[in-house]
Amino acid sequence: MMTNKTLLNDIERFIEKFGMSPSGFGRLFLNNPNFVSDLQKGEDTFSPKMKTVNKLKVLMKNYKPKKG
């Protein structure tokens, strides 16, 4: 089972790799610019649904940045 900390680590590596801001990541994938900051607050405050976690894993795996 993926924890918030594991998900956050995966997201942080992803945004560093692609030079993306945390708010840009949330906006692009979930239409929620606060997603990463909410996740950073911890499991007591915010815990995404498994459906959301699975969606993010697929989107990050298949992401291809736009050239231009």
BALOBA-1460 file (C-alpha; in Angstrom, 3 decimals):
// residues 68
<rec num="1" residu="m" x="0.000" y="0.000" z="0.000"/>
<rec num="2" residu="m" x="1.293" y="3.420" z="-0.920"/>
<rec num="3" residu="t" x="1.558" y="5.932" z="1.884"/>
<rec num="4" residu="n" x="1.319" y="9.700" z="1.535"/>
<rec num="5" residu="k" x="5.061" y="9.896" z="2.174"/>
<rec num="6" residu="t" x="5.847" y="7.429" z="-0.620"/>
<rec num="7" residu="l" x="3.506" y="9.230" z="-3.007"/>
<rec num="8" residu="l" x="5.000" y="12.584" z="-2.070"/>
<rec num="9" residu="n" x="8.532" y="11.253" z="-2.666"/>
<rec num="10" residu="d" x="7.490" y="9.963" z="-6.101"/>
<rec num="11" residu="i" x="5.882" y="13.298" z="-6.974"/>
<rec num="12" residu="e" x="8.895" y="15.294" z="-5.763"/>
<rec num="13" residu="r" x="11.247" y="13.199" z="-7.924"/>
<rec num="14" residu="f" x="8.883" y="13.642" z="-10.874"/>
<rec num="15" residu="i" x="8.614" y="17.427" z="-10.579"/>
<rec num="16" residu="e" x="12.383" y="17.735" z="-10.180"/>
<rec num="17" residu="k" x="13.008" y="15.555" z="-13.232"/>
<rec num="18" residu="f" x="10.658" y="17.592" z="-15.412"/>
<rec num="19" residu="g" x="11.327" y="21.019" z="-13.884"/>
<rec num="20" residu="m" x="7.732" y="21.425" z="-12.825"/>
<rec num="21" residu="s" x="6.414" y="23.379" z="-9.864"/>
<rec num="22" residu="p" x="4.299" y="21.578" z="-7.258"/>
<rec num="23" residu="s" x="1.302" y="23.730" z="-8.143"/>
<rec num="24" residu="g" x="1.887" y="23.095" z="-11.851"/>
<rec num="25" residu="f" x="1.923" y="19.352" z="-11.197"/>
<rec num="26" residu="g" x="-1.370" y="19.482" z="-9.304"/>
<rec num="27" residu="r" x="-2.975" y="21.698" z="-11.909"/>
<rec num="28" residu="l" x="-1.811" y="19.522" z="-14.820"/>
<rec num="29" residu="f" x="-2.803" y="16.140" z="-13.441"/>
<rec num="30" residu="l" x="-5.689" y="16.824" z="-11.077"/>
<rec num="31" residu="n" x="-6.860" y="20.361" z="-11.814"/>
<rec num="32" residu="n" x="-5.878" y="21.103" z="-8.210"/>
<rec num="33" residu="p" x="-2.868" y="23.403" z="-7.762"/>
<rec num="34" residu="n" x="-2.910" y="22.762" z="-3.989"/>
<rec num="35" residu="f" x="-2.653" y="18.963" z="-4.211"/>
<rec num="36" residu="v" x="1.080" y="18.697" z="-3.449"/>
<rec num="37" residu="s" x="0.997" y="21.255" z="-0.639"/>
<rec num="38" residu="d" x="-2.017" y="19.482" z="0.878"/>
<rec num="39" residu="l" x="-0.132" y="16.193" z="0.645"/>
<rec num="40" residu="q" x="2.883" y="17.757" z="2.367"/>
<rec num="41" residu="k" x="0.713" y="18.651" z="5.355"/>
<rec num="42" residu="g" x="0.494" y="14.972" z="6.249"/>
<rec num="43" residu="e" x="-1.917" y="12.093" z="6.502"/>
<rec num="44" residu="d" x="-3.712" y="13.592" z="9.498"/>
<rec num="45" residu="t" x="-4.822" y="16.508" z="7.341"/>
<rec num="46" residu="f" x="-5.099" y="15.109" z="3.827"/>
<rec num="47" residu="s" x="-5.193" y="11.623" z="2.388"/>
<rec num="48" residu="p" x="-6.067" y="11.144" z="-1.287"/>
<rec num="49" residu="k" x="-8.333" y="8.326" z="-2.368"/>
<rec num="50" residu="m" x="-6.717" y="5.201" z="-3.802"/>
<rec num="51" residu="k" x="-8.404" y="5.979" z="-7.131"/>
<rec num="52" residu="t" x="-6.524" y="9.302" z="-7.222"/>
<rec num="53" residu="v" x="-3.231" y="7.667" z="-6.261"/>
<rec num="54" residu="n" x="-3.605" y="5.054" z="-8.995"/>
<rec num="55" residu="k" x="-4.509" y="7.734" z="-11.537"/>
<rec num="56" residu="l" x="-1.395" y="9.726" z="-10.641"/>
<rec num="57" residu="k" x="0.855" y="6.678" z="-10.898"/>
<rec num="58" residu="v" x="-0.387" y="5.980" z="-14.430"/>
<rec num="59" residu="l" x="-0.203" y="9.627" z="-15.515"/>
<rec num="60" residu="m" x="3.341" y="10.064" z="-14.186"/>
<rec num="61" residu="k" x="4.496" y="6.828" z="-15.800"/>
<rec num="62" residu="n" x="3.095" y="7.819" z="-19.196"/>
<rec num="63" residu="y" x="3.960" y="11.548" z="-19.069"/>
<rec num="64" residu="k" x="5.662" y="13.003" z="-22.119"/>
<rec num="65" residu="p" x="6.441" y="16.718" z="-21.883"/>
<rec num="66" residu="k" x="5.306" y="18.982" z="-24.681"/>
<rec num="67" residu="k" x="8.109" y="20.245" z="-26.845"/>
<rec num="68" residu="g" x="8.227" y="23.883" z="-27.558"/>
